[in-house]
Amino acid sequence: MDRGVRLHFESLQLHRSSRCPAHRNGAVTELPASFILKMPPMPYRISRCQVIPLPDHRASFVIDGRERLCWHFGTSYPRPFFFPLNGPSGASLTRMGHPGAPNHDHHQSVWFAHHKVLGIDFWGNTSAARIRQKEWLVYHDGDDEAVMAVKLGWHDGHDPKELIEQELIVAVRSGDAARPNGTSETLIELQSTFRPTADMLEFGKTNFGFLAVRVAKSLSAHFGGGQLSDSEGRVGEPAIFGNRARWMDYSGPVVSPALSGAVTEGITYFDHPSNPSHPTHWHVREDGWMGASACFAEPFTTTKAAPLVLRYLLHAHADQPDPARANSIFDQFAKRTPFTVTKATVKHETWTVRRGESLGSTPVG
């Protein structure tokens, strides 16, 4: 037999045999096909934390099979928003719209907006200004957190060209170990980069912007049985409004679908130390909403070369707020490095999200 043909024949024999061929008297012996077929396949593990695209322009954040948060980005509303934001019991801790004022329908649960962008109102529903999702970049599942990255365009309603591109990165993870009834709390980290299309752009002085939360009616201090409190020990709208604080909390009773009764839950809203106005002024109302007011005291100018980056954290928690625990969560949040979106280096993915490259973090998407 020709030497080249013999080597080719032997290589075929090795290829057809198992990866651990048996040797007898120096010859290669093939293992039976039944042995190979019975080799167990590599197991596939479903990630605990998932972000799942849904019909009607939505993306659902699910942990352990239960929805914690849902992102809505269709064009039926002037801007995207999150709804619901579910508490540990499964009840939504936010609502769509004001409980008593029809002219506050722009209060869409949890949303980004600003009242004065070059004098243009992106806050209410009466102007032509719109915020639209341009594209999604990353949907990443993991055991520790689910991460979504999207690009939004801020349009004045007249010029087709956007004024601002907002890169929004959302990371949703469990806030504690499982509770006795099988539920758990949720932490929602939000990072936004506002890059103007012009060389610079001014966000005007206003109470309204950038991230707002309209709580469920039952959490409201006026319409329900809830209470506002902050990191400085202040309680209620008159004591808190306009003052600076590291975090804000709105807590009260909700009806639990799982427990068939009322429980106390709430949302703690944290301002990151890297934000330009930290500790931020707060715009809060007894009727059931709270917002970090980055431009409360003065306008802010952002540039294309050094865009405005804002980082916030929402904690959907059980029971009344625990100031010591909230301070601990704030300290942990303060140490977390920011996210960056970069080109992916793996098959079938275009973008990836990393945290703190300079600190040696690994990719999360």
For each residue, the residues with C-beta under 8 A, 3 or more apart:
1: 5 6 9
2: 5 6
3: 6 7
4: 7 8
5: 1 2 8 9
6: 1 2 3 9 10
7: 3 4 10 11
8: 4 5 11 12
9: 1 5 6 12 13
10: 6 7 13 14 28
11: 7 8 14 15
12: 8 9 15 16
13: 9 10 16 17 28 30
14: 10 11 17 21 28
15: 11 12
16: 12 13 30
17: 13 14 21 28 29 30 31
18: 21 30 31 35 36
19:
20:
21: 14 17 18 28 29 30 31
22: 28 29 31
23: 26 27 28 29
24: 27 29
25:
26: 23
27: 23 24
28: 10 13 14 17 21 22 23
29: 17 21 22 23 24
30: 13 16 17 18 21
31: 17 18 21 22 35 36
32: 35 36
33: 36 37
34: 37 38
35: 18 31 32 38 39
36: 18 31 32 33 39
37: 33 34
38: 34 35
39: 35 36
40:
41:
42:
43:
44:
45:
46: 50
47: 50 141 142 143 146
48: 63 64 142 143 144 174
49: 61 62 63 141 142 143 144 145 146 172 173 174
50: 46 47 61 62 63 141 146
51: 59 60 61 62 139 140 141 146 147 148 172
52: 59 60 61 62 139
53: 58 59 136 139
54: 58 59 60 70
55: 58
56: 74
57: 72 73 74 75 133
58: 53 54 55 70 71 72 73 74
59: 51 52 53 54 70 71 73 136 139 148
60: 51 52 54 67 69 70 71
61: 49 50 51 52 67 68 69 70 71 146 148 170 172
62: 49 50 51 52 65 66 67 68 146
63: 48 49 50 66 68 146 172 173 174 184 186
64: 48 174 184
65: 62
66: 62 63 86 90 183
67: 60 61 62 70 84 86
68: 61 62 63 85 86 172 186 188 316
69: 60 61 82 84 85 86 172 186 188
70: 54 58 59 60 61 67 82 83 84
71: 58 59 60 61 80 81 82 148 150 170
72: 57 58 77 80 81 82 83
73: 57 58 59 80 132 133 150
74: 56 57 58 77
75: 57 132
76:
77: 72 74 80 81 108
78: 106 125 129 130 131
79: 108 111 112 113 122 130 131
80: 71 72 73 77 111 112 131 132 133 152
81: 71 72 77 108 109 110 111
82: 69 70 71 72 85 94 109 110 111
83: 70 72 92 94 96 108 109 110
84: 67 69 70 92 93 94 109
85: 68 69 82 92 93 94 109 110 186 188 267 314 316
86: 66 67 68 69 90 91 92 93 186 316
87: 90 91 92 93 185 186 254 265 266 316 317 318
88: 179 183 184 185 186 265 316 317 318
89: 183 254 256 257 258 259 263 265 318
90: 66 86 87 183 256 257 258
91: 86 87 216 254 255 256 257 263 265
92: 83 84 85 86 87 95 216 254
93: 84 85 86 87 215 216 219 254 265 266 267 316
94: 82 83 84 85 109 110 213 214 215 216 267
95: 92 99 109 214 215 216 217 288
96: 83 105 107 108 109 214
97: 102 104 105 107 108 214
98: 101 102 104 105 107 214 287 288
99: 95 217 220 223 287 288
100: 223 287
101: 98 104 287
102: 97 98 105
103:
104: 97 98 101 107
105: 96 97 98 102 108 125
106: 78 113 123 124 125
107: 96 97 98 104 111 212 214 289
108: 77 79 81 83 96 97 105 111 214
109: 81 82 83 84 85 94 95 96 213 214
110: 81 82 83 85 94 211 212 213 214 314
111: 79 80 81 82 107 108 211 212
112: 79 80 131 152 166 168 192 210 211 212
113: 79 106 122 123 131 208 209 210 212
114: 117 122 123 203 206 208 209 210 295
115: 121 122 123 124 204 206 207 208 209
116: 119 120 121 203 204 205 206 209 295 299
117: 114 120 122 129 154 156 163 164 201 203 204
118: 156 163 201 202 204
119: 116 204
120: 116 117 127 129 156 163
121: 115 116 124 126 127 129
122: 79 113 114 115 117 127 129 131 154 209
123: 106 113 114 115 206 208 209
124: 106 115 121 127
125: 78 105 106
126: 121
127: 120 121 122 124 157
128: 156 157 158
129: 78 117 120 121 122 154 155 156 157
130: 78 79 154 155 157
131: 78 79 80 112 113 122 152 153 154 155 166
132: 73 75 80 152 153 155
133: 57 73 80 136 150 151 152 153
134: 150 151 152 153 165
135: 150 151
136: 53 59 133 139 148 149 150
137: 149 150 151 341 350 351 353
138: 147 148 149 341 351 352 353 365
139: 51 52 53 59 136 147 148 365
140: 51 146 147 148 352 353 364 365
141: 47 49 50 51 146
142: 47 48 49 145 146 147 364
143: 47 48 49
144: 48 49 173
145: 49 142 171 172 173 364
146: 47 49 50 51 61 62 63 140 141 142 171 172 173
147: 51 138 139 140 142 169 170 171 172 339 353 364 365
148: 51 59 61 71 136 138 139 140 169 170
149: 136 137 138 167 168 169 170 339 341 351 353 365
150: 71 73 133 134 135 136 137 167 168
151: 133 134 135 137 165 166 167 168
152: 80 112 131 132 133 134 165 166 167 168
153: 131 132 133 134 162 164 165 166
154: 117 122 129 130 131 162 163 164 165 166
155: 129 130 131 132 159 160 161 162 163
156: 117 118 120 128 129 159 163
157: 127 128 129 130
158: 128
159: 155 156 163
160: 155
161: 155 197
162: 153 154 155 165 197
163: 117 118 120 154 155 156 159 196 197 198 201
164: 117 153 154 194 195 196 197 201
165: 134 151 152 153 154 162 194 195 197
166: 112 131 151 152 153 154 192 193 194 195
167: 149 150 151 152 192 193 195 341
168: 112 149 150 151 152 190 191 192
169: 147 148 149 190 191 192 339 341 353
170: 61 71 147 148 149 188 189 190
171: 145 146 147 188 189 339 364
172: 49 51 61 63 68 69 145 146 147 186 187 188 189
173: 49 63 144 145 146 186 187 189
174: 48 49 63 64 184 185 186 187
175: 184 185 186 187 315 316 317
176: 179 184 185
177: 184
178: 182 183 184
179: 88 176 182 183 184 318
180:
181: 258 259
182: 178 179
183: 66 88 89 90 178 179 258 318
184: 63 64 88 174 175 176 177 178 179
185: 87 88 174 175 176 315 316 317 318
186: 63 68 69 85 86 87 88 172 173 174 175 315 316
187: 172 173 174 175 313 314 315 316 329
188: 68 69 85 170 171 172 313 314 315 316
189: 170 171 172 173 311 312 313 333 336
190: 168 169 170 211 311 312 313 314
191: 168 169 309 310 311 338 339
192: 112 166 167 168 169 210 211 309 310 311
193: 166 167 307 308 309
194: 164 165 166 203 210 302 307 308 309 310
195: 164 165 166 167 302 304 307
196: 163 164 199 200 201 302 303 304 307
197: 161 162 163 164 165 304
198: 163 201 304
199: 196 303 304 305
200: 196 301 302 303 304
201: 117 118 163 164 196 198 301 302 303
202: 118 299 300 301 302
203: 114 116 117 194 206 209 294 295 299 300 301 302 308
204: 115 116 117 118 119 295 299
205: 116 295 296 297 298 299
206: 114 115 116 123 203 209 293 295 296
207: 115 283 291 293 296
208: 113 114 115 123 212 283 291 293
209: 113 114 115 116 122 123 203 206 212 291 293 294 295
210: 112 113 114 192 194 292 294 310
211: 110 111 112 190 192 291 292 310 312
212: 107 110 111 112 113 208 209 289 290 291
213: 94 109 110 250 267 269 289 290 291 314
214: 94 95 96 97 98 107 108 109 110 288 289
215: 93 94 95 219 220 226 250 252 267 288 289 290
216: 91 92 93 94 95 219 220 224 252 254 288
217: 95 99 220 223 224 288
218: 223 224 225 226 252 253 254 255
219: 93 215 216 224 226 250 251 252 253 254 265 266 267 288
220: 99 215 216 217 223 224 226 252 286 287 288
221: 224 226 227 228 236 237 252 286 287 288
222: 286 287 288
223: 99 100 217 218 220 287 288
224: 216 217 218 219 220 221 252 253 288
225: 218 252 253
226: 215 218 219 220 221 250 251 252 253 266 288
227: 221 235 236 250 251 252
228: 221 235 236 237 240 248 249 250 284 286 290
229: 233 234 235 240 248 249 251 321 323
230: 233 234 240 243 245 247 248 249 282
231: 245 246 247 248 279 323 326 327 330
232: 243 245
233: 229 230 323
234: 229 230 239 240 243 245
235: 227 228 229 239 240
236: 221 227 228 239 240 286
237: 221 228 240 241 284 285 286
238: 241
239: 234 235 236 243
240: 228 229 230 234 235 236 237 243 245 248 282 284
241: 237 238 282 283 284 285
242: 281 282 283 296
243: 230 232 234 239 240 281 282
244: 279 280 281 282
245: 230 231 232 234 240 248 271 279 280 282
246: 231 270 271 278 279 327 330
247: 230 231 268 269 270 271 326 330
248: 228 229 230 231 240 245 268 269 282 284 290 292
249: 228 229 230 266 267 268 269 321 326
250: 213 215 219 226 227 228 266 267 269 284 288 290
251: 219 226 227 229 264 265 266 267 317 319 320 321
252: 215 216 218 219 220 221 224 225 226 227 264 265 266
253: 218 219 224 225 226 262 263 264
254: 87 89 91 92 93 216 218 219 262 263 264 265
255: 91 218 261 262
256: 89 90 91 259 260 261 262 263
257: 89 90 91 260
258: 89 90 181 183
259: 89 181 256 263
260: 256 257
261: 255 256
262: 253 254 255 256
263: 89 91 253 254 256 259 318
264: 251 252 253 254 318 319 320
265: 87 88 89 91 93 219 251 252 254 316 317 318 319
266: 87 93 219 226 249 250 251 252 316 317 320 321
267: 85 93 94 213 215 219 249 250 251 314 315 316 317
268: 247 248 249 314 315 317 321 326 329
269: 213 247 248 249 250 290 292 312 313 314 315
270: 246 247 312 313 314 315 326 329 330 333
271: 245 246 247 275 278 279 280 292 312
272: 275 278 310 311 312 313 333 334
273: 278 334
274: 278 309 311 338
275: 271 272 278 280 292 294 310 311 312
276: 294 300 308
277: 280 281 292 293 294 295 296 297 300
278: 246 271 272 273 274 275
279: 231 244 245 246 271
280: 244 245 271 275 277 292 293 294 296
281: 242 243 244 277 292 293 296 297
282: 230 240 241 242 243 244 245 248 290 291 292 293
283: 207 208 241 242 290 291 293 296
284: 228 237 240 241 248 250 289 290 291
285: 237 241 288 289 290
286: 220 221 222 228 236 237
287: 98 99 100 101 220 221 222 223
288: 95 98 99 214 215 216 217 219 220 221 222 223 224 226 250 285
289: 107 212 213 214 215 284 285
290: 212 213 215 228 248 250 269 282 283 284 285
291: 207 208 209 211 212 213 282 283 284
292: 210 211 248 269 271 275 277 280 281 282 312
293: 206 207 208 209 277 280 281 282 283 296
294: 203 209 210 275 276 277 280 300 310
295: 114 116 203 204 205 206 209 277 298 299 300
296: 205 206 207 242 277 280 281 283 293
297: 205 277 281
298: 205 295
299: 116 202 203 204 205 295
300: 202 203 276 277 294 295 308
301: 200 201 202 203
302: 194 195 196 200 201 202 203 306 307 308
303: 196 199 200 201 306 307
304: 195 196 197 198 199 200 307
305: 199
306: 302 303
307: 193 194 195 196 302 303 304
308: 193 194 203 276 300 302
309: 191 192 193 194 274 338
310: 191 192 194 210 211 272 275 294
311: 189 190 191 192 272 274 275 338
312: 189 190 211 269 270 271 272 275 292
313: 187 188 189 190 269 270 272 329 333
314: 85 110 187 188 190 213 267 268 269 270
315: 175 185 186 187 188 267 268 269 270 326 329
316: 68 85 86 87 88 93 175 185 186 187 188 265 266 267
317: 87 88 175 185 251 265 266 267 268 321
318: 87 88 89 179 183 185 263 264 265
319: 251 264 265 322
320: 251 264 266
321: 229 249 251 266 268 317 325 326
322: 319 325 326
323: 229 231 233 326 327
324: 327 328
325: 321 322 328 329
326: 231 247 249 268 270 315 321 322 323 329 330
327: 231 246 323 324 330 331
328: 324 325 331 332
329: 187 268 270 313 315 325 326 332 333
330: 231 246 247 270 326 327 333 334
331: 327 328 334 335
332: 328 329 335 336
333: 189 270 272 313 329 330 336
334: 272 273 330 331
335: 331 332
336: 189 332 333 355 356
337: 355 356 358 359 361
338: 191 274 309 311 355 356
339: 147 149 169 171 191 353 354 355 364
340: 353 354 355 357
341: 137 138 149 167 169 351 352 353
342: 351 352 354
343: 350 351 352
344: 349 350 351 352 365
345: 352
346: 349 352
347:
348:
349: 344 346 352 365
350: 137 343 344
351: 137 138 149 341 342 343 344 365
352: 138 140 341 342 343 344 345 346 349 363 364 365
353: 137 138 140 147 149 169 339 340 341 363 364 365
354: 339 340 342 357 361 362 363 364
355: 336 337 338 339 340 361 364
356: 336 337 338 359 360 361
357: 340 354 360 361
358: 337
359: 337 356
360: 356 357
361: 337 354 355 356 357
362: 354
363: 352 353 354
364: 140 142 145 147 171 339 352 353 354 355
365: 138 139 140 147 149 344 349 351 352 353
